[in-house]
Amino acid sequence: MNEFEDSLKIMSYYHTSLRNIGVFTSTSFAGAIYSIILLNIFTYML
């Protein structure tokens, strides 16, 4: 039973880190797209 609890802890930790990585990746990706669009608008206005 102890091994099962340990694997459960590892799985929950793995899931949490994966979720954090996903959130970080999506936010950085959105920020990059946003900055590219802003740069395009800025250069279009010039």
C-alpha distance matrix in Angstrom:
0.0 3.8 5.5 5.1 6.5 8.8 10.0 10.6 12.6 14.4 15.3 16.6 18.5 19.9 21.0 22.7 24.5 25.6 27.0 28.8 30.3 31.4 33.1 34.7 36.0 37.4 39.1 40.7 41.7 43.3 45.0 46.5 47.8 49.2 51.0 52.4 53.8 55.2 56.8 58.3 59.8 61.1 62.8 64.2 65.8 67.4
3.8 0.0 3.8 5.3 5.1 6.2 8.7 9.8 10.7 12.4 14.2 15.4 16.6 18.3 19.9 21.2 22.7 24.2 25.7 27.1 28.6 30.2 31.7 33.0 34.5 36.1 37.6 39.0 40.3 42.0 43.5 44.9 46.5 47.8 49.4 50.9 52.5 53.8 55.3 57.0 58.4 59.6 61.3 62.8 64.3 65.8
5.5 3.8 0.0 3.8 5.4 5.0 6.2 8.5 9.8 10.5 12.2 14.2 15.3 16.3 18.1 19.9 21.0 22.2 24.1 25.7 26.8 28.3 30.2 31.4 32.5 34.3 36.1 37.2 38.4 40.3 41.8 43.0 44.6 46.1 47.6 48.9 50.6 52.1 53.4 55.0 56.7 57.8 59.4 60.9 62.6 64.1
5.1 5.3 3.8 0.0 3.8 5.4 5.2 6.1 8.7 9.9 10.4 12.2 14.2 15.1 16.2 18.3 19.9 20.7 22.3 24.3 25.5 26.6 28.4 30.1 31.1 32.6 34.4 35.9 36.9 38.6 40.3 41.6 43.0 44.5 46.2 47.5 48.9 50.5 52.0 53.5 55.0 56.4 58.0 59.3 61.0 62.6
6.5 5.1 5.4 3.8 0.0 3.8 5.5 4.9 6.2 8.6 9.8 10.5 12.2 14.1 15.1 16.4 18.3 19.7 20.9 22.5 24.2 25.5 26.9 28.5 30.0 31.4 32.9 34.5 35.8 37.3 38.8 40.4 41.9 43.1 44.8 46.4 47.8 49.1 50.7 52.3 53.7 54.9 56.7 58.1 59.7 61.3
8.8 6.2 5.0 5.4 3.8 0.0 3.8 5.3 5.1 6.3 8.6 9.9 10.6 12.2 14.2 15.4 16.6 18.2 19.9 21.2 22.5 24.2 25.8 27.0 28.4 30.2 31.7 32.9 34.3 36.1 37.4 38.8 40.5 41.9 43.3 44.8 46.5 47.8 49.2 50.9 52.4 53.5 55.2 56.8 58.3 59.7
10.0 8.7 6.2 5.2 5.5 3.8 0.0 3.8 5.4 5.0 6.0 8.6 9.7 10.3 12.1 14.1 15.2 16.1 18.1 19.8 20.8 22.1 24.1 25.5 26.5 28.2 30.0 31.2 32.3 34.2 35.8 36.9 38.4 40.0 41.6 42.9 44.5 46.0 47.4 48.9 50.6 51.8 53.3 54.8 56.5 58.0
10.6 9.8 8.5 6.1 4.9 5.3 3.8 0.0 3.8 5.4 5.0 6.1 8.5 9.7 10.4 12.2 14.2 15.1 16.3 18.3 19.8 20.8 22.4 24.2 25.4 26.8 28.5 30.1 31.2 32.7 34.4 35.9 37.2 38.6 40.4 41.8 43.1 44.6 46.2 47.7 49.1 50.5 52.2 53.5 55.1 56.8
12.6 10.7 9.8 8.7 6.2 5.1 5.4 3.8 0.0 3.8 5.4 5.2 6.1 8.5 9.8 10.6 12.3 14.1 15.3 16.5 18.3 19.8 21.1 22.5 24.1 25.7 27.0 28.5 30.0 31.5 32.9 34.4 36.1 37.3 38.8 40.5 42.0 43.2 44.7 46.5 47.9 49.0 50.8 52.3 53.8 55.3
14.4 12.4 10.5 9.9 8.6 6.3 5.0 5.4 3.8 0.0 3.8 5.5 5.1 6.0 8.5 9.9 10.5 12.1 14.1 15.3 16.3 18.1 19.9 20.9 22.2 24.1 25.7 26.8 28.1 30.0 31.4 32.6 34.3 35.8 37.2 38.6 40.3 41.7 43.0 44.7 46.3 47.4 49.0 50.6 52.2 53.6
15.3 14.2 12.2 10.4 9.8 8.6 6.0 5.0 5.4 3.8 0.0 3.8 5.4 5.0 6.0 8.6 9.9 10.3 12.1 14.2 15.2 16.2 18.2 19.8 20.7 22.2 24.2 25.5 26.5 28.2 30.0 31.2 32.6 34.1 35.8 37.1 38.6 40.2 41.6 43.1 44.6 46.0 47.6 48.9 50.7 52.2
16.6 15.4 14.2 12.2 10.5 9.9 8.6 6.1 5.2 5.5 3.8 0.0 3.8 5.4 5.0 6.1 8.6 9.8 10.5 12.3 14.2 15.2 16.4 18.3 19.8 21.0 22.5 24.2 25.5 26.8 28.4 30.1 31.5 32.6 34.4 36.0 37.3 38.7 40.4 41.9 43.2 44.5 46.4 47.7 49.2 50.9
18.5 16.6 15.3 14.2 12.2 10.6 9.7 8.5 6.1 5.1 5.4 3.8 0.0 3.8 5.4 5.1 6.2 8.5 9.9 10.6 12.3 14.2 15.4 16.5 18.2 20.0 21.2 22.5 24.1 25.7 26.9 28.5 30.2 31.4 32.8 34.5 36.1 37.3 38.7 40.6 42.0 43.0 44.8 46.4 47.9 49.3
19.9 18.3 16.3 15.1 14.1 12.2 10.3 9.7 8.5 6.0 5.0 5.4 3.8 0.0 3.8 5.5 5.2 6.1 8.6 9.9 10.5 12.2 14.3 15.3 16.3 18.2 20.0 21.0 22.1 24.1 25.6 26.7 28.4 29.9 31.4 32.7 34.4 35.9 37.2 38.8 40.4 41.6 43.1 44.7 46.4 47.8
21.0 19.9 18.1 16.2 15.1 14.2 12.1 10.4 9.8 8.5 6.0 5.0 5.4 3.8 0.0 3.8 5.5 5.1 6.1 8.6 9.8 10.4 12.3 14.1 15.1 16.4 18.3 19.9 20.8 22.3 24.1 25.5 26.8 28.2 30.1 31.4 32.7 34.3 35.9 37.3 38.8 40.2 41.8 43.1 44.8 46.5
22.7 21.2 19.9 18.3 16.4 15.4 14.1 12.2 10.6 9.9 8.6 6.1 5.1 5.5 3.8 0.0 3.8 5.4 5.1 6.2 8.6 9.8 10.6 12.2 14.1 15.4 16.5 18.3 19.8 21.1 22.4 24.2 25.8 26.8 28.5 30.2 31.5 32.7 34.4 36.1 37.4 38.5 40.4 41.9 43.3 44.9
24.5 22.7 21.0 19.9 18.3 16.6 15.2 14.2 12.3 10.5 9.9 8.6 6.2 5.2 5.5 3.8 0.0 3.8 5.4 5.0 6.1 8.5 9.9 10.4 12.1 14.2 15.3 16.3 18.0 19.8 20.9 22.3 24.2 25.4 26.7 28.4 30.1 31.3 32.6 34.5 36.0 37.0 38.6 40.3 41.8 43.2
25.6 24.2 22.2 20.7 19.7 18.2 16.1 15.1 14.1 12.1 10.3 9.8 8.5 6.1 5.1 5.4 3.8 0.0 3.8 5.4 5.1 6.1 8.6 9.8 10.4 12.2 14.2 15.3 16.2 18.1 19.8 20.9 22.4 24.0 25.6 26.8 28.4 30.0 31.3 32.8 34.4 35.7 37.2 38.7 40.4 41.9
27.0 25.7 24.1 22.3 20.9 19.9 18.1 16.3 15.3 14.1 12.1 10.5 9.9 8.6 6.1 5.1 5.4 3.8 0.0 3.8 5.4 5.0 6.2 8.5 9.8 10.5 12.2 14.2 15.2 16.4 18.2 19.9 21.1 22.2 24.2 25.7 26.9 28.3 30.0 31.5 32.8 34.2 36.0 37.3 38.8 40.5
28.8 27.1 25.7 24.3 22.5 21.2 19.8 18.3 16.5 15.3 14.2 12.3 10.6 9.9 8.6 6.2 5.0 5.4 3.8 0.0 3.8 5.4 5.1 6.1 8.5 10.0 10.6 12.2 14.0 15.3 16.4 18.2 20.0 20.9 22.3 24.2 25.7 26.7 28.3 30.2 31.5 32.5 34.4 35.9 37.3 38.8
30.3 28.6 26.8 25.5 24.2 22.5 20.8 19.8 18.3 16.3 15.2 14.2 12.3 10.5 9.8 8.6 6.1 5.1 5.4 3.8 0.0 3.8 5.5 5.1 6.0 8.5 9.9 10.5 11.9 14.1 15.2 16.3 18.2 19.7 20.9 22.3 24.2 25.5 26.7 28.4 30.1 31.1 32.7 34.3 36.0 37.3
31.4 30.2 28.3 26.6 25.5 24.2 22.1 20.8 19.8 18.1 16.2 15.2 14.2 12.2 10.4 9.8 8.5 6.1 5.0 5.4 3.8 0.0 3.8 5.5 5.1 6.1 8.5 9.9 10.4 12.1 14.0 15.2 16.4 18.0 19.8 21.0 22.4 24.0 25.6 26.9 28.4 29.9 31.5 32.7 34.5 36.1
33.1 31.7 30.2 28.4 26.9 25.8 24.1 22.4 21.1 19.9 18.2 16.4 15.4 14.3 12.3 10.6 9.9 8.6 6.2 5.1 5.5 3.8 0.0 3.8 5.5 5.3 6.1 8.5 9.8 10.5 12.1 14.2 15.4 16.2 18.2 19.9 21.0 22.2 24.1 25.7 26.8 28.1 30.1 31.4 32.8 34.5
34.7 33.0 31.4 30.1 28.5 27.0 25.5 24.2 22.5 20.9 19.8 18.3 16.5 15.3 14.1 12.2 10.4 9.8 8.5 6.1 5.1 5.5 3.8 0.0 3.8 5.6 5.3 6.1 8.5 9.9 10.5 12.2 14.3 15.2 16.4 18.3 19.9 20.9 22.3 24.3 25.7 26.6 28.4 30.1 31.4 32.8
36.0 34.5 32.5 31.1 30.0 28.4 26.5 25.4 24.1 22.2 20.7 19.8 18.2 16.3 15.1 14.1 12.1 10.4 9.8 8.5 6.0 5.1 5.5 3.8 0.0 3.8 5.5 5.3 6.0 8.5 9.8 10.5 12.2 14.0 15.3 16.4 18.3 19.8 20.9 22.5 24.3 25.5 26.9 28.4 30.2 31.6
37.4 36.1 34.3 32.6 31.4 30.2 28.2 26.8 25.7 24.1 22.2 21.0 20.0 18.2 16.4 15.4 14.2 12.2 10.5 10.0 8.5 6.1 5.3 5.6 3.8 0.0 3.8 5.5 5.0 6.0 8.5 9.8 10.5 12.0 14.1 15.3 16.4 18.1 19.8 21.0 22.4 24.0 25.6 26.8 28.5 30.3
39.1 37.6 36.1 34.4 32.9 31.7 30.0 28.5 27.0 25.7 24.2 22.5 21.2 20.0 18.3 16.5 15.3 14.2 12.2 10.6 9.9 8.5 6.1 5.3 5.5 3.8 0.0 3.8 5.4 5.1 6.1 8.6 9.9 10.3 12.1 14.2 15.2 16.2 18.1 19.9 20.9 22.1 24.1 25.5 26.7 28.5
40.7 39.0 37.2 35.9 34.5 32.9 31.2 30.1 28.5 26.8 25.5 24.2 22.5 21.0 19.9 18.3 16.3 15.3 14.2 12.2 10.5 9.9 8.5 6.1 5.3 5.5 3.8 0.0 3.8 5.5 5.0 6.1 8.7 9.7 10.4 12.2 14.2 15.1 16.3 18.3 19.9 20.7 22.3 24.1 25.6 26.9
41.7 40.3 38.4 36.9 35.8 34.3 32.3 31.2 30.0 28.1 26.5 25.5 24.1 22.1 20.8 19.8 18.0 16.2 15.2 14.0 11.9 10.4 9.8 8.5 6.0 5.0 5.4 3.8 0.0 3.8 5.4 5.1 6.3 8.5 10.0 10.7 12.4 14.2 15.3 16.6 18.5 19.9 21.2 22.5 24.5 25.9
43.3 42.0 40.3 38.6 37.3 36.1 34.2 32.7 31.5 30.0 28.2 26.8 25.7 24.1 22.3 21.1 19.8 18.1 16.4 15.3 14.1 12.1 10.5 9.9 8.5 6.0 5.1 5.5 3.8 0.0 3.8 5.4 5.2 6.0 8.6 9.9 10.5 12.1 14.1 15.3 16.4 18.1 19.9 20.9 22.5 24.4
45.0 43.5 41.8 40.3 38.8 37.4 35.8 34.4 32.9 31.4 30.0 28.4 26.9 25.6 24.1 22.4 20.9 19.8 18.2 16.4 15.2 14.0 12.1 10.5 9.8 8.5 6.1 5.0 5.4 3.8 0.0 3.8 5.5 5.0 6.1 8.5 9.8 10.4 12.1 14.1 15.2 16.1 18.1 19.7 20.9 22.5
46.5 44.9 43.0 41.6 40.4 38.8 36.9 35.9 34.4 32.6 31.2 30.1 28.5 26.7 25.5 24.2 22.3 20.9 19.9 18.2 16.3 15.2 14.2 12.2 10.5 9.8 8.6 6.1 5.1 5.4 3.8 0.0 3.8 5.4 5.2 6.1 8.6 9.9 10.5 12.3 14.3 15.1 16.4 18.2 20.0 21.1
47.8 46.5 44.6 43.0 41.9 40.5 38.4 37.2 36.1 34.3 32.6 31.5 30.2 28.4 26.8 25.8 24.2 22.4 21.1 20.0 18.2 16.4 15.4 14.3 12.2 10.5 9.9 8.7 6.3 5.2 5.5 3.8 0.0 3.8 5.5 5.1 6.2 8.6 9.8 10.5 12.3 14.1 15.3 16.4 18.4 20.1
49.2 47.8 46.1 44.5 43.1 41.9 40.0 38.6 37.3 35.8 34.1 32.6 31.4 29.9 28.2 26.8 25.4 24.0 22.2 20.9 19.7 18.0 16.2 15.2 14.0 12.0 10.3 9.7 8.5 6.0 5.0 5.4 3.8 0.0 3.8 5.5 5.2 6.2 8.6 9.9 10.6 12.1 14.2 15.3 16.6 18.5
51.0 49.4 47.6 46.2 44.8 43.3 41.6 40.4 38.8 37.2 35.8 34.4 32.8 31.4 30.1 28.5 26.7 25.6 24.2 22.3 20.9 19.8 18.2 16.4 15.3 14.1 12.1 10.4 10.0 8.6 6.1 5.2 5.5 3.8 0.0 3.8 5.4 5.0 6.0 8.6 9.8 10.2 12.1 14.0 15.2 16.5
52.4 50.9 48.9 47.5 46.4 44.8 42.9 41.8 40.5 38.6 37.1 36.0 34.5 32.7 31.4 30.2 28.4 26.8 25.7 24.2 22.3 21.0 19.9 18.3 16.4 15.3 14.2 12.2 10.7 9.9 8.5 6.1 5.1 5.5 3.8 0.0 3.8 5.4 5.0 6.2 8.7 9.7 10.5 12.1 14.2 15.4
53.8 52.5 50.6 48.9 47.8 46.5 44.5 43.1 42.0 40.3 38.6 37.3 36.1 34.4 32.7 31.5 30.1 28.4 26.9 25.7 24.2 22.4 21.0 19.9 18.3 16.4 15.2 14.2 12.4 10.5 9.8 8.6 6.2 5.2 5.4 3.8 0.0 3.8 5.4 5.1 6.2 8.5 9.9 10.4 12.4 14.4
55.2 53.8 52.1 50.5 49.1 47.8 46.0 44.6 43.2 41.7 40.2 38.7 37.3 35.9 34.3 32.7 31.3 30.0 28.3 26.7 25.5 24.0 22.2 20.9 19.8 18.1 16.2 15.1 14.2 12.1 10.4 9.9 8.6 6.2 5.0 5.4 3.8 0.0 3.8 5.4 5.1 6.0 8.6 9.7 10.6 12.5
56.8 55.3 53.4 52.0 50.7 49.2 47.4 46.2 44.7 43.0 41.6 40.4 38.7 37.2 35.9 34.4 32.6 31.3 30.0 28.3 26.7 25.6 24.1 22.3 20.9 19.8 18.1 16.3 15.3 14.1 12.1 10.5 9.8 8.6 6.0 5.0 5.4 3.8 0.0 3.8 5.5 5.0 6.1 8.4 9.9 10.7
58.3 57.0 55.0 53.5 52.3 50.9 48.9 47.7 46.5 44.7 43.1 41.9 40.6 38.8 37.3 36.1 34.5 32.8 31.5 30.2 28.4 26.9 25.7 24.3 22.5 21.0 19.9 18.3 16.6 15.3 14.1 12.3 10.5 9.9 8.6 6.2 5.1 5.4 3.8 0.0 3.8 5.4 5.2 6.0 8.6 10.0
59.8 58.4 56.7 55.0 53.7 52.4 50.6 49.1 47.9 46.3 44.6 43.2 42.0 40.4 38.8 37.4 36.0 34.4 32.8 31.5 30.1 28.4 26.8 25.7 24.3 22.4 20.9 19.9 18.5 16.4 15.2 14.3 12.3 10.6 9.8 8.7 6.2 5.1 5.5 3.8 0.0 3.8 5.6 5.0 6.2 8.7
61.1 59.6 57.8 56.4 54.9 53.5 51.8 50.5 49.0 47.4 46.0 44.5 43.0 41.6 40.2 38.5 37.0 35.7 34.2 32.5 31.1 29.9 28.1 26.6 25.5 24.0 22.1 20.7 19.9 18.1 16.1 15.1 14.1 12.1 10.2 9.7 8.5 6.0 5.0 5.4 3.8 0.0 3.8 5.4 5.2 6.5
62.8 61.3 59.4 58.0 56.7 55.2 53.3 52.2 50.8 49.0 47.6 46.4 44.8 43.1 41.8 40.4 38.6 37.2 36.0 34.4 32.7 31.5 30.1 28.4 26.9 25.6 24.1 22.3 21.2 19.9 18.1 16.4 15.3 14.2 12.1 10.5 9.9 8.6 6.1 5.2 5.6 3.8 0.0 3.8 5.4 5.1
64.2 62.8 60.9 59.3 58.1 56.8 54.8 53.5 52.3 50.6 48.9 47.7 46.4 44.7 43.1 41.9 40.3 38.7 37.3 35.9 34.3 32.7 31.4 30.1 28.4 26.8 25.5 24.1 22.5 20.9 19.7 18.2 16.4 15.3 14.0 12.1 10.4 9.7 8.4 6.0 5.0 5.4 3.8 0.0 3.8 5.4
65.8 64.3 62.6 61.0 59.7 58.3 56.5 55.1 53.8 52.2 50.7 49.2 47.9 46.4 44.8 43.3 41.8 40.4 38.8 37.3 36.0 34.5 32.8 31.4 30.2 28.5 26.7 25.6 24.5 22.5 20.9 20.0 18.4 16.6 15.2 14.2 12.4 10.6 9.9 8.6 6.2 5.2 5.4 3.8 0.0 3.8
67.4 65.8 64.1 62.6 61.3 59.7 58.0 56.8 55.3 53.6 52.2 50.9 49.3 47.8 46.5 44.9 43.2 41.9 40.5 38.8 37.3 36.1 34.5 32.8 31.6 30.3 28.5 26.9 25.9 24.4 22.5 21.1 20.1 18.5 16.5 15.4 14.4 12.5 10.7 10.0 8.7 6.5 5.1 5.4 3.8 0.0
